[in-house]
Amino acid sequence: MSDQASVGAPPVAEEVLLARAYLSRVAEPPAPALARLVAEIGPVEAAQRVHDGRVSEPVAGETGARRLVRRAAADLAAAAAAGARLLSPEHAEWPEWPFAAFAVSGQRELAPPLALWVRGPGLLAGLCEQAVAVVGARAATSYGGHMAGELSGGLADRGFCVVSGAAIGIDGAAHRGALAVEGPTVAVLACGVDRAYPAAHQALLERIAASGLVVSEYPPGCVPGRHRFLVRNRLIAGMAAGTLVVEAGLRSGAQRTAADAAALGRLVMAVPGPVTSGMSAGCHRLVRDGALLVTRTEEVLEAVGRLGLDLADPPVSGSERPTDGLGPVAALVHDALPARAHRETRWLAMESGVPIGAVRVALVDLERRGLVEHCDGRWRRPNGVGHD
Amino acid sequence: MSDQASVGAPPVAEEVLLARAYLSRVAEPPAPALARLVAEIGPVEAAQRVHDGRVSEPVAGETGARRLVRRAAADLAAAAAAGARLLSPEHAEWPEWPFAAFAVSGQRELAPPLALWVRGPGLLAGLCEQAVAVVGARAATSYGGHMAGELSGGLADRGFCVVSGAAIGIDGAAHRGALAVEGPTVAVLACGVDRAYPAAHQALLERIAASGLVVSEYPPGCVPGRHRFLVRNRLIAGMAAGTLVVEAGLRSGAQRTAADAAALGRLVMAVPGPVTSGMSAGCHRLVRDGALLVTRTEEVLEAVGRLGLDLADPPVSGSERPTDGLGPVAALVHDALPARAHRETRWLAMESGVPIGAVRVALVDLERRGLVEHCDGRWRRPNGVGHD
């Protein structure tokens, strides 16, 4: 564990880290049933039950094959040896708000990560606060590489973190564009953070790990795979306020990242190019399907800046109720909140009929909006705010 | 006059043609006040009053400078000598429906043409029924020229008329693309149809005049001017179901054509290109402002085909009133329509309080919808359709 990651926050208990490391090795992402179980009963209890096989069928399906693989301590040691650490939702550095969208998206493929292996001095929660995903084709043209570098450099220069996948082509140009202005950048891998994949980007990954952050759901030593690249893309989309596709064929991983971004309620942007270039065909398709066409850094900033602002301060006009912007789950939880006595999260789950994990996510949202107050882990409406 | 233009329709009286030719020479387009006067009292009476100076101040402002220029017969003769003819709203070949939008747009710059000088075998009303304007920069890149030719060829091949301005660059490539597949194309000039402007397009204009139509508001011999290019653009937009901008700088005539198309309720489309090309910057701006991004002929057809269908058959569902789709002016005229006795247009104008020119436009709309029937130039509701 890096001391830097937990400055001012209580340390995360060793048993929690071991449990998260165990689960990270046992379940192949995405593991929605396991994620729900962990949210309900906590990682230590969940890890024990998974290990013992005392779980529901969906969780067993996600964990049965590897439940006896007990490498948590070895994985944590391997991470430390590689200069990496395990980041778990219990850490202050965990990007709680960006990842909250996973739990409420309702899509199986968009299950939240159980933990993240990270390498580098960056603090993930802070990096995600102002972040844009810049992604695109491996077989990028020189035009695409140029645009990825220009736009990423411009974003990084304004303090925005450039999130990408470290692949050959657009991804690499995006990271290099951010590094060129000594700006923040995060590489999300489909293999262990101790591996250099693609090999041609070994030096680039070292540079990212030296100033930003290299991130993966997969434990040290894991190899990349076709399925993992696609599953990884949801994390790239989830860490950023918007996803910018610079070049992409009609069938490409970048299209998947864009689809994930849209499903998570994030902005999708695309850079146009010559119609005669197949590498721009995916971008044009995205624009025809509703993505924002962008040509300059300022246009990206205008869009994601506004989005970021909206997320921070949901606009509430005089004629609207403060609960108007709530999603259906948060609205259910809000309805269940008592006005006087504080109640536990579990009580709210019973009262609202919402799974306890989703209740936790909803409470984060409600707290940001000032619609809930808590005391010793129990909740009620803020003083003076009764039921409608 | 070409016989072909008036097959099966009564000939237009000589005095009407002379009056329209006179007005075409006297007023510099756009002349909205004069257009309204002509719609109200007819071209012969309007021409006489303009000549005598017995007109309102707005009309005098549009006609005072040249009202004593009496070259109608000479202009008609010059046109005939150049193989051209004067097309007036009294001709069956006049594209009444496409131009109806001018009168109701309410924008001064979008006054309808008083008459059109045309050269070629094409029949304008028929050509406008399935037409797309393909326009763009003079300083086109080879990419833009390629795209203009490809898309125009594809449209013409499907029977769509390609309307453009015969300028160097995108316009020329658009006309050539249509001619290459022996498809219909219309060139709208900012000078007399007897002139070859630009000179480099003399052969191209001859080819268009040989199979399609060369059109202008300006009488024979008129020279082009900066103002006339902009004013001319509204006719290009007005003749087509949609305007496709292939390449354009941020400040360009093509942007004006696109703005006119939008104001006339027509579809605006743009072809993307490299962000690094200033000639695509105007297209990208248009898409960001709501224009449809298109990359292939099929995408254009899908959009304008649907629009054309909508124009031809306004959808009326069972739960709607047949008058639901009417604009405010047409609704006023509809309210004024008697159910039994037929009434004159002038009576409807009095009854509805709508200027007689706008009443005429509204009646065209109402007739298309089956909401009016006429007899000897007088109007009433169709049998059995009473007031609401």
Boltz contact constraints between the chains, C-beta under 6 A:
constraints:
  - contact:
      token1: [A, 143]
      token2: [B, 274]
      max_distance: 6.0
  - contact:
      token1: [A, 272]
      token2: [B, 272]
      max_distance: 6.0
  - contact:
      token1: [A, 272]
      token2: [B, 284]
      max_distance: 6.0
  - contact:
      token1: [A, 273]
      token2: [B, 274]
      max_distance: 6.0
  - contact:
      token1: [A, 274]
      token2: [B, 143]
      max_distance: 6.0
  - contact:
      token1: [A, 274]
      token2: [B, 273]
      max_distance: 6.0
  - contact:
      token1: [A, 274]
      token2: [B, 274]
      max_distance: 6.0
  - contact:
      token1: [A, 275]
      token2: [B, 295]
      max_distance: 6.0
  - contact:
      token1: [A, 284]
      token2: [B, 272]
      max_distance: 6.0
  - contact:
      token1: [A, 284]
      token2: [B, 293]
      max_distance: 6.0
  - contact:
      token1: [A, 284]
      token2: [B, 295]
      max_distance: 6.0
  - contact:
      token1: [A, 287]
      token2: [B, 293]
      max_distance: 6.0
  - contact:
      token1: [A, 288]
      token2: [B, 293]
      max_distance: 6.0
  - contact:
      token1: [A, 293]
      token2: [B, 284]
      max_distance: 6.0
  - contact:
      token1: [A, 293]
      token2: [B, 287]
      max_distance: 6.0
  - contact:
      token1: [A, 293]
      token2: [B, 288]
      max_distance: 6.0
  - contact:
      token1: [A, 295]
      token2: [B, 275]
      max_distance: 6.0
  - contact:
      token1: [A, 295]
      token2: [B, 284]
      max_distance: 6.0
